[in-house]
Amino acid sequence: MSHHEGNHQKDDSSDSGIVSLWSKKIRKLKNKLIPKDRKVFAHYMVGITYGQSPTQWAHDIKTAKEAGIDGFALNIGPSDSYTETQLQHAYSEAEKVEDFVLFLSFDMAAGLWPVHQVVYLINQFKNLSAQMQVDGKPFVSTFEGPDWAKNWGEVRSQTDGIFLVPDWASLGPHGVAEKLDIIDGAFSWDAWPRSGHNKVSIAEDRLYKDALDGKKYMMGVSPYFYTNLPQWGKNWYSSSESLWYDRWDQVMEIMPDYVQIITWNDFGESSYICDTVPAQIVPGAEKYVADYPHAAFRAVLPYLIAAYKAGTYKVEMPGEDTAIAWYRTTPIGAGHHGDTQWGQGGSHLAAHGARDAVSVMAATSGSTSVTVAIGDKERTFKTNNKTSISYFEMPFDCDTTGSVTITLHGKTTEGPAITNDCSHGHVIFNAVAIQV
């Protein structure tokens, strides 16, 4: 699928002639089908929803849809007793909302999945109106599980067919290419900078597109990553200062068939974009999640998703102009680094790679300015006059502290202050996000 598809349409002054008729039909088909086929999902961790009410599901679906998200990928493990109950809540609430879909994402790293259990769950939900389908088959995904690949043929036969788009990132694009006969597409979890790098690479996405040889590609996009859960041996930060901007810009270059935001609600890994749900925060993550809202990341999604679906940044702004900012509330030099590594499996400390910066992303219909202030220091940035999306950074350090404000069109939002107070005994590498 080319990123040149979409709204490039030329008026014909005459309907005469076979060529003219066919060219009009082809243009109509492209304009009607291609953008509609592109969808944006968000990865929803069902494993942290014990005792969750249908009301919470309804809220999540409502706020996701308002951001332009088309549906949830429901990450499930094999051993949680409440999984089916929560899936029933999710599908029931999604069916009340027009054009919001769900699909199962089997977490193969969470335990051993018997074939009959996978078959049972697919069959339970495949015919519901909220089920994401492609070519009349239920869309199914995974987190990892290439060793389970041999079982998918049996699953297909016992479910009357599925549309399988797994994440087998551990195999990489070349490994996935050797299993094209098993899958209908692939999902890449490779959405963050590698250890020791400040920027996320687009190289893996290009390799996936080539390896899939025309099969569907689902591209992972994430706003952030930081985890510090010693009980699970996890303590690293992936550079996220410009990640939300960079990755969406790469989406516009790759033009994948689908985008999956990683994640909607993984609080333990600081990749969430939902409203904070205290009951879902895993033990140990409270200190770096409770006071670090990320909901503002959603504010720029309506424009970004509209641009992706149209295949061009030149789309009408859906709603009012907006700007968001995200930042850590303590400078790197304010305290101990907490032994946090710079990237998964990294050999350097995050303190050597993280940048002290207020990151700002603006979605505006025309050229304007955004003002950022930290305490008594202020900078005004001009927005991009070539596209409707802009990115800026305002650096800070131990001598640049105080309340953070962003101002757009005379409206100002104040966020938590940047201070030198490391109340948890070390620097927290998660960010707060605010919007105006």
N, C-alpha and C positions, 0 to 999 in steps of 0.2 A: 504494500500500500504506500503510495507516494504522498509526501507532505505537500505536494502541489495540487492535490485533489481538493474539491470543496466548492467554493463560491465563484470560481472563474467562469463567468457565463457571458456569452455574447448574444445579442439579439439578432435573429434572422429576419430580414424584411420580407422574405418569401417562404411559404411552406411548400413550394413546388419542388418536385424532384426527389428521388429516393434518397440521395445522399443527405439532403437537408432534413428530411423526415427522420432518418436514422440518427443523424448527429444530434437532433433535438431530443430524441428518446434517450440516447446515451447520456447526454448532459443531465437530463431529468433524473435518470436512475442514479447517477453519481451524486448529484446534489441531495437526493432523497435518502439514499441508502448508506453512503459512506460515513457521513458525520453521525448518523443515528447509530451505526455499528460501534463507534468508539465509545467506550464507557470508562468511568472512573469509579473504582471501588476503594473501600477502606478496610484494613485488616482488623477484625474485632476478636479480642481474646475472650472466648467463652469460659475458659477455665478459671477465670477470676469473678464469675458471676453467681457464686453460690448464694441461694436465697434471694436472688434479684427479682424484683417485681416486673410485671408487664409494663407498668408506668415508666420505669427506667428505660426499657426497650423503646417505648413510644417516644420518649424524649430524645434518645440517641438517634433514632430514625428521623425524627422531625428536624433536628439540628444538622444532621448530615445532609438531608435533602435540601435544606435551606442554603447550604454551602455549595450545592451543585453536584454532590456526590450521588452516584446512581445506585449504590448498594453496598452491602457488607460481605466480605469474605469471612466466614465464621470459623475461626481456628478452634478445633476441638481435639482433646486427647482421648485415649481409649478407656481411662479408668475412673473418670469423674462420674459419680452416681447421678448427678443432677444435670448432666449434659442434655438428655432428651427433653426434660422439662423446660430447660432454658431455650432450646431450639424451638420448641412448640410456642413459647412466648414470643420469640423473635419473629417466626413466620406469621403468627397470628396478628401481631401488630403491623408487620410489613404489608400484609394483605389489605389493611385498612387504608393504606397510602398508595396513591396512584404512581406507577412508574418508579417503584423502589424495589430492588431485587436482592436476593440472598443466595449464597452458595456455600457448600461445605468445603472447608480446607482442613484436611486430615493432618494433624501434627504427628508426623512419624518419628520425631525425636522425643516425644512425650511418653513412649512406651510401645509395646507390641500390639499391633492391630490384627485381630483375627479377620479373615476374609468375610466370614458371615456377618460380623459386626459392621463392616464398611458397607456391605450390600444392604443390610437391614436399614441403616440410616439413610442411604441414598433413596431407597424405595419408599421410606416413610414420607419424604418431603418432595420427591421429584415432580409430582403432578400438581403441586400447589401453585396458585397464581403468582406468588411472590418468588418462585424459584427461577433463578437465572438459567435461561436455556439458549442453546445455539443449535440451529438446525433441528429443533424439536427434541434435543437431548439435554439432560441436566448438566450444567457446568460444574465441574469438580476440580479442586486443586489440592495441593499439599504444602506442608513445610517439610522439605527434605523427603527421604524415603526411596532413594534409587535402588536400595537392596530389596525393596518391596515390589519393584517394577514387574517382576514375573507374575504377580497376582492380578494385575489389572485386566488381563484378558478374561479371567474367570468372573471378575466383577462386571465387566461389560455384558457378558452372556447372561448373568443373573439379574441384571437391571434393565434389560432391553436397550442397552447402549448409554454411554455417557460421553460428554465432551471434556476430555482430560487435559488440564493445563497445570502441571505440577511445578513446584519449585525444587529443582535438583541442583542448587547452586554448588554443592560439594563436588559435582561432576564437572561443572563449568560448561561453556558452550560446546566444546569439542566432544565431551562425554555425552551431552544431551543429543548431539547430532547422531550418535551411534544407536539411539533408541527412538528414532523418529517413527518407527513402525508401531510403537506402543502408545504414542501421545498425539494430541491434536494441537499442541502448542506448548509453550514453556513460560514460566514466571521466573524472573530474576530477582533475588533478594539483595543483590549487590547495589545498595542504594546509599552507601556512605563512603567517605574517603578511606583508603587503606591506612594501616598503621604508619605513622610517620609522614603522612601527607595532609595538606591543608584543604585540598580540593578533591571532589569526587570525579572519577574518570568516566568518560563515555565509551571507552574502548570495548568494555565487556558487552555493552548494549549492541554495538555494531557487530560484534562476533556472534551474538545470539541471533540477530536478524539474518545474518548470512547462514548460520548453522541450521536454522529452522526451515530454510528453503521454501518459504511461502506459508508455512504454518503460523498460527497466531503467536504473537509475542506480547506478554504482559510485563510492563516495566515497573520496577519498584521505585517509589519516591518517598522520601522521608524528611521531616523537618529537623530532626535532632537525634543524638544518641549519647546517653550517659547512664551507666549503671554502676552501683556500688553495693553489691550484695555478697559479702564475704562467705555467707553460708553456702552459696552456690559457686564460689570461686570466681566471681565476676567483679571487676573494678576497672573500667576503662571509659574513656571519652573519645568519640570520633569527632573530628573538627566539624563544627556545625555553624560557624559564624555566618557563612553565606550559603549554606546548604539548600535551604528552602527555595531560594532564588535560582541557584545554579542548576538544581535538578530539574525544575520545571522548564528552564531554558533548554536543557538537554532533551526533555520530552518533545519540545517543539522542533528539535533537529531530527530526532529519531522517528517521531510520529508512530509510536507503537499501536497495536490494535487495541490494547487495554492499558490502563494505568492502575496500579494498586498502591494506595497510600499506606505506608508502614510507619505508624499504625494509627488506629482510632483510639485505643485505650491501653496500650502497654505502658503502664506507669513505672514499672520496675526498670524499664530501659529508656525512660524519658522521651519516648518517640510519640507520645499521645497528642492528639489535637482536639479531643473531646472536652466537654466541661468536666472538671475534676469530680470524681466519684469516690469519696473516702472509703467506702466499703470494698472497692476494687483494688486498693493500694496494697501491694504485698508487704508482709512484715519486713521491716528494715529500710523500706523506701520512703517512709513517711517524711523523714528529715529532708529529703531532696525533692519531694513532690508537693507536700501540703501547701506550701506558700509559693508555688511556682506554676501558676496557671499557663496553659498553652492554647486556650480556646481562640485567642486572637489570630493564630496561624490560619484559621478558617476564613478570615475576613477577605483575603485576596483570592480565595478559591473560585468564587463565581466567575470572575474574569478569566483566570488561568484555565479553568475547565472549558469555558466557552471558546477561548482561543485554540485550545488543543482540539476540540471537536470540529472547529471550522478549518483547522490547518493553517491558521494565520493569526498573528497578533492584531491584525486590523479588523477587530470586531467591536461592536458597540458595547460600551461599558454597561454591564447588567447591574443597575443600582447606582448608588452614589459613590463618588471618589472615596478611597480609603487608604490609610497607611498603617502599617504595623511595625513594631519594634520588638526585638528580643535581645536579651543581655543577661549575663551573670551579675549577681548583686554583690560580689566581692572580687576585687582585682586578684590576679595570680599571686602578687607579692604580699597579700594581706595575711597569709598564714601558711600552715603546713599543707603540702600538696596531697596529702591523704594516700600516697602511693598509687594514685590513679595513673594508669598507663595511657599512652597516646595511641588509641586504636586497638582493636582486638588482636591479641598476640604480639603487641608492640614491645619494643625493647627500650623505648624512651618514655619518660614521664610526660603526662599530659601538660604539666606546667611548662614544658619546653615548646609545646606546639599550639596551645590555646592562645587566642588573641583577646586582649582586653578591648572589647568594642561593643558599642550599641549598634546593632544591625537594623537597618530600616529598609522596608520594602513598600513601595507605593504603587497603587493601581489608580491611575487618573486618566480622565478622558481627554485632557489637553495639557499643555505645558504649564506647570505651576511650581510652587516651592513648598518644601517641608522643612520645618525648623525643629531641631533637636537640642535639648538643653540637659546638661548634667550639673546640678547645683547652679552656680552662677556663670558657667561656661556654656556658650550657645553657638550653634552653627546652622546655617540655612543652606539647603541643597536644592538645586533646580532639577525638576523631573525630566526624564527622557522625552525628547520631542519626536523621536522616531517610532517608539512603541508606547503603549500605555502602561508598561511595567518598568519600574526603576528600582535601583538598589544603591544604598549608601552605607557607609560606616562612620561612626564617630568614636575615636579611640578614647580610652580612659586609663588611669593608673591609680596608684595609692594616693596621689595628690589631687586627683579629679574625682570627687565624690559628691553625693547629694542626690536629691530627688531627680528622677528622669521624666522629662515631658516631651511629647511630640505634638506639633501643631500643624494643621492642614486647614486651609480655607477659614481661618479664624477660630477653629475649634481646637481645644487642647485637652489631652489626656495625660494624667500624671500617674506614673508607675512607681513601684517600690524603689526606695533609695539604694544607690550603690554606696556601700560602707566598707570599712576595714575590719568589721566585726565578724570573726569566724566563730560563731556561737556553737558550732558543732565540732570544734576542734580542728577543722581543716576546711580548705576551700571546697565549696559545692560547685560542681561543673555543670549543673543543670541551669537553664535559663528561665526567666519569666518572659511572657509575651503580652504586649498591650496593643491596643488599636485606637485609632481616631477616625 
